[in-house]
Amino acid sequence: MTLHGSLYRVALLITLVSFVPLGASAAEAGSDRPEFLNSPEALKQDWPFSEAVRAGDFVFLSGQIGTDANGRVVPGGIRAEARQTLENIKTVLERNGLGLEDVVKCTVFLADIAEWPVFNEIYREFFKRPYPARSAFAASGLALNARLELECIAYAPRRSHTQH
């Protein structure tokens, strides 16, 4: 191998390495494959869906209902369920290094659309202006006979190790 060929290979290697931050996973290096995010708590439940999925700069949370640590819907009706549901959303976000301020879209499913004003009251305790985009629907039935289910999408752009 010539000196010119060796220098070319070293320059090519340096160029390629400079595009991938040290310690970056394939997903952080720009892979277009989704990442399926499941905490140990979610894996224990053995549900047939992921707790959250990262696709590019967005994290899609599976719908949450107002269940406690034992997987039972909290008693107390729409107010109690709304608070617990939003706490569950907040917990999933935090497990993935995010917060409510990163949420850009929510979809609300209500067992009774007449409970929409009460849900809005509780929702305002968790989300502040500017509010995420949102849709709300009446549902004829929800898992575990819950009063509501909430799913969210968070914007979470990937940052390289060199950015602050």
C-alpha positions in Angstrom: 0.0 0.0 0.0 1.3 3.5 -0.9 1.6 6.4 1.5 -1.0 8.2 -0.5 -3.4 5.3 -0.2 -2.9 5.0 3.6 -3.5 8.8 4.0 -6.7 8.5 1.9 -8.0 5.7 4.1 -7.2 7.6 7.3 -8.9 10.7 6.0 -11.9 8.7 5.0 -12.1 7.0 8.4 -11.8 10.4 10.2 -14.6 11.8 8.0 -16.9 8.9 8.7 -16.2 8.9 12.5 -16.9 12.6 12.7 -20.5 12.0 11.7 -21.2 9.7 14.7 -20.9 11.1 18.2 -18.8 8.9 20.5 -21.0 6.4 22.4 -24.0 7.0 20.1 -26.3 4.2 19.3 -27.4 3.4 15.8 -30.6 5.3 16.4 -28.7 8.4 17.6 -26.4 8.2 14.6 -29.4 8.8 12.3 -30.9 5.4 11.8 -34.4 5.6 10.4 -35.6 2.7 12.5 -38.0 3.3 15.3 -37.0 2.6 18.9 -39.5 0.7 21.0 -39.3 2.1 24.5 -40.5 0.0 27.4 -39.6 0.6 31.1 -39.3 -2.5 33.4 -42.7 -1.5 34.8 -44.3 -1.7 31.4 -42.5 -5.0 30.6 -44.0 -6.5 33.8 -47.5 -5.8 32.5 -46.8 -7.8 29.3 -49.2 -5.7 27.3 -49.2 -6.3 23.5 -48.0 -2.8 22.8 -45.0 -0.6 23.6 -45.1 2.1 26.3 -43.7 4.6 23.8 -42.0 4.6 20.4 -39.4 7.0 19.2 -39.5 7.7 15.5 -37.1 10.4 14.4 -37.6 13.5 16.5 -40.9 12.4 17.9 -41.9 10.1 20.8 -45.4 8.5 20.5 -46.9 7.5 23.8 -49.4 4.7 24.0 -52.7 5.6 25.5 -52.8 5.9 29.3 -55.7 5.4 31.6 -56.1 6.3 35.3 -54.6 3.1 36.7 -52.6 2.9 39.9 -49.4 0.9 40.5 -51.4 -2.3 40.7 -53.0 -1.8 37.3 -56.4 -0.9 38.7 -58.4 2.2 37.7 -58.4 4.6 40.6 -61.8 5.2 42.3 -63.4 8.6 42.4 -64.7 9.2 38.9 -63.5 11.5 36.1 -61.5 13.9 38.4 -59.5 11.2 40.0 -59.0 9.3 36.8 -58.0 12.4 34.9 -55.3 13.3 37.5 -54.0 9.7 37.6 -54.0 9.5 33.8 -52.0 12.7 33.5 -49.6 11.5 36.2 -49.1 8.3 34.2 -48.4 10.3 31.0 -45.9 12.5 33.0 -44.2 9.4 34.3 -43.8 7.8 30.9 -42.4 11.1 29.6 -39.9 11.3 32.5 -38.8 7.7 32.0 -37.7 8.8 28.5 -36.0 12.1 29.5 -39.0 14.3 28.6 -41.5 16.5 30.3 -45.0 17.7 29.7 -43.5 20.8 28.0 -42.3 18.5 25.2 -45.8 17.3 24.3 -47.1 18.7 21.0 -50.3 16.7 20.5 -52.8 14.9 22.7 -55.8 12.8 21.8 -58.5 12.4 24.5 -61.0 9.5 24.5 -63.9 10.0 26.9 -66.5 7.5 27.9 -68.9 10.4 28.3 -68.3 13.5 26.3 -70.3 15.4 28.9 -67.2 15.0 31.2 -65.1 17.1 28.7 -65.3 20.3 30.8 -64.2 18.5 34.0 -61.3 16.9 32.1 -60.3 20.3 30.7 -60.1 21.6 34.3 -57.7 18.9 35.4 -55.8 19.0 32.1 -55.0 22.7 32.8 -53.4 21.7 36.1 -50.8 19.8 34.1 -50.4 21.6 30.8 -49.7 25.3 30.5 -49.8 27.8 27.6 -49.0 27.3 24.9 -51.1 24.1 25.0 -50.4 21.1 22.8 -52.7 20.6 19.8 -55.5 18.3 20.9 -58.5 16.3 19.8 -61.2 14.8 22.0 -63.6 12.0 21.1 -66.5 10.2 22.9 -65.8 6.4 23.0 -68.4 3.7 23.5 -66.1 1.8 25.8 -62.5 2.0 27.1 -60.1 -0.6 28.6 -60.9 -1.6 32.2 -64.1 0.5 32.0 -62.0 3.7 32.4 -63.7 7.1 32.0 -60.9 8.3 29.8 -57.8 7.4 27.8 -55.1 9.9 26.8 -52.4 9.5 24.2 -49.7 12.0 23.5 -46.9 12.8 21.0 -43.8 14.6 22.2 -41.2 16.5 20.1 -37.8 15.3 21.2 -35.1 16.3 18.7 -31.9 14.2 19.0 -28.9 16.1 20.2 -25.4 15.2 19.6 -22.9 15.0 22.5 -21.3 18.2 21.2 -24.4 20.3 21.5 -25.4 21.9 24.8 
